[in-house]
C-alpha cells in the first residue's frame, strides 16, 4: 500500500538554492500524485506540540456544561466548542463521532474584516477554568503553525515554476484556524456508516495536521480503490491540499479523499490547521497550469465566497446548528 511521502523540510529552510529546489520538487511530486505528504525537521518544537495535546485533553475532559458555555453555535465567527456529532462531512452517513474546539487570530469588533463580516473573523472564546496558560499556549501555537504553513506554500510556489514570493499577496491577513479534535473509540456496536470524520476532500487551500500517537487517518488510493493508513510520525505534520487549491491549479495538484475512524480502544486527539489565505483574494487559474486562457476549467472566485458555502453544506447536513438565516444571508450555523 502507498503512504504519504516523508519530506525533510530542513532542506527548504536551509536557504541553499539546490536543497530548496530539491525539497520543492519532492513536494510538487506528492501534490500531483497523492495530494498528501508529511514534513519533518521543521521549526515547531516537539515540546510545544506535546503541550498542545496535554491542553487539548484537559479541555475535552471539562464537564459538558462548561464546554457548552463556549458553544460555537452562539457566535457568527467560527469560534469555540463544537459538540459531538456536530458535523456530517460525508453524505448519507451518521454525524461524525468527534468534538472540537476552534482557535484563530483574536480580532476586535472594529477590525475591518470583522466589520465587513468576513467568514471566521472575530474574537476567540476561552475556558475560564484553564486560565491564561491555555490561551497563551494556543496563540503561540497558532502563530508558529501559520508561519510554517506559509513556508510550505513558498515551496509549493517554487514547485509550480515561480519563486518563493508567489503566494505573498494570498498570505496577507489570512483566514486560518485550527481545531483541537477529540475522537472517542469507535463503539463495537457502531453503525456501519459511523465515522470519526466522514470521507471528504478538504474544501479550502491547505491543511497541516498534527496527529497524536493514535492512528485513524486513512487516505484514498484511486488505483487500488481502497484506503491506506497515514500512520502518525512523532513531530511530523501531514500536509494535504484542499479543493480550492486543486481548482487554483486547474486540477494539476490533487485534493484527495480521506477520513478518520478511531479503531483503537483509546481516545484519539489531533490538531488540523486550515489555511485559506486572504478572504478577498480571487482564486483564478495559475498560469503555469494552463497553456492558454480557454484551458481554464473554473471561473474565478473569492476565498470568502468559496469557503463560506462549503461550511454551510457540512453543518447543514448534520442539522445540529440549523437556525433561520441571518447575518447577511448566511446561516449562523455556518458562520458559527
C-alpha positions, -999 to 999 in steps of 0.1 A, spaced: 0 0 0 12 36 -6 18 61 22 22 98 22 59 105 14 80 120 42 98 152 32 128 166 51 117 202 53 151 213 67 163 213 31 139 240 21 147 260 53 184 258 47 183 287 22 206 268 -1 191 271 -37 198 235 -47 184 220 -14 154 242 -16 147 232 -52 151 195 -44 126 198 -15 101 218 -36 103 191 -63 96 164 -38 66 183 -26 54 191 -61 55 154 -70 34 145 -39 9 172 -47 5 159 -83 2 122 -73 -13 119 -38 -22 154 -25 -7 142 8 28 143 22 44 146 57 71 171 67 98 165 93 126 187 106 105 219 108 109 247 134 79 239 157 93 224 189 82 189 199 77 203 234 51 228 222 33 201 202 31 179 233 19 208 255 -9 214 229 -20 178 232 -19 180 270 -41 211 270 -64 195 244 -70 166 267 -76 189 296 -102 209 276 -122 179 265 -122 165 300 -141 195 312 -178 190 321 -201 193 291 -219 222 309 -186 242 309 -178 234 273 -213 245 262 -206 280 276 -183 282 246 -207 267 221 -198 279 186 -234 280 176 -238 311 198 -215 333 176 -211 340 139 -173 338 136 -165 301 138 -150 301 174 -154 279 204 -167 245 212 -182 221 186 -204 195 201 -201 157 195 -220 148 163 -219 185 152 -209 178 116 -217 153 89 -189 156 65 -198 125 44 -233 125 29 -257 96 37 -237 86 68 -242 93 105 -230 126 121 -193 125 129 -181 109 161 -159 138 173 -159 171 192 -138 201 186 -126 235 197 -118 263 172 -90 288 176 -79 316 152 -65 351 154 -81 373 180 -97 402 162 -116 430 179 -151 441 168 -137 471 149 -113 452 128 -121 459 91 -125 422 83 -149 417 113 -169 448 104 -173 435 68 -183 401 82 -157 381 66 -161 344 73 -144 331 105 -131 365 117 -136 377 152 -125 371 188 -117 337 203 -135 321 232 -116 307 262 -124 283 290 -121 303 322 -111 273 344 -80 265 323 -66 300 328 -42 322 308 -17 294 301 -43 277 279 -49 309 259 -13 319 256 -1 285 245 -29 282 220 -20 315 204 17 307 204 10 275 185 -13 294 161 14 318 152 41 292 147 19 268 126 8 298 105 44 307 98 53 271 89 23 268 65 34 299 47 69 284 43 53 252 28 34 275 4 67 291 -6 80 256 -15 48 249 -35 52 281 -53 87 270 -64 73 236 -75 48 255 -98 77 272 -115 77 305 -96 98 319 -67 91 317 -30 72 350 -31 45 338 -55 18 334 -27 28 366 -8 -4 385 -16 -26 355 -9 -10 352 25 -18 387 36 -42 388 66 -51 351 61 -83 333 71 -67 305 91 -78 285 121 -71 252 138 -93 227 157 -85 207 187 -102 175 180 -112 145 202 -123 112 187 -137 86 212 -130 50 203 -154 35 177 -180 16 197 -182 -22 189 -219 -18 181 -214 14 160 -235 19 129 -217 6 98 -215 41 84 -203 57 117 -171 77 111 -149 98 133 -149 122 104 -165 110 71 -148 106 38 -142 141 23 -118 163 5 -108 194 24 -125 223 7 -101 251 14 -65 256 3 -41 237 25 -41 218 58 -13 210 82 -24 182 105 -6 173 138 -15 138 147 -12 124 182 1 88 188 -32 71 179 -38 61 143 -70 67 125 -63 89 94 -69 70 61 -62 83 26 -79 71 -6 -59 53 -32 -75 56 -66 -55 28 -82 -65 1 -57 -99 17 -49 -92 14 -12 -80 34 18 -44 33 32 -34 45 66 -13 76 72 4 64 105 15 90 130 51 101 129 62 119 160 66 156 154 56 154 118 29 173 100 6 157 75 1 182 47 -27 180 22 -43 202 -4 -79 213 -5 -104 216 -33 -98 253 -37 -61 247 -43 -69 219 -69 -92 244 -86 -65 271 -85 -41 247 -103 -66 236 -129 -67 201 -114 -29 197 -117 -24 194 -79 -47 170 -61 -72 173 -33 -76 138 -22 -103 119 -2 -95 110 34 -114 100 65 -108 92 102 -120 61 120 -107 56 155 -104 18 156 -82 19 187 -95 13 222 -83 47 235 -93 83 227 -76 99 197 -66 136 196 -54 156 166 -50 193 156 -57 201 120 -48 236 108 -68 250 79 -51 278 60 -72 296 33 -54 329 28 -68 364 24 -106 362 22 -107 389 -5 -82 371 -27 -95 360 -60 -86 324 -69 -80 321 -107 -60 296 -126 -22 296 -121 -8 305 -154 18 277 -153 -11 252 -151 -26 261 -184 -13 267 -220 -40 293 -229 -68 311 -212 -95 290 -226 -80 259 -209 -91 272 -175 -117 248 -160 -131 271 -133 -144 306 -130 -126 330 -106 -140 331 -71 -130 348 -38 -117 327 -9 -145 340 13 -173 331 -11 -160 296 -16 -152 286 20 -184 301 33 -206 280 11 -187 248 19 -191 253 56 -228 258 51 -231 224 33 -214 203 60 -231 219 90 -265 218 72 -262 181 67 -258 174 104 -287 197 113 -273 205 147 -270 242 142 -299 247 119 -315 281 126 -332 307 105 -308 325 81 -295 358 93 -261 377 94 -262 388 58 -279 357 44 -255 332 60 -269 305 82 -253 313 116 -246 276 119 -221 281 91 -206 313 103 -206 299 138 
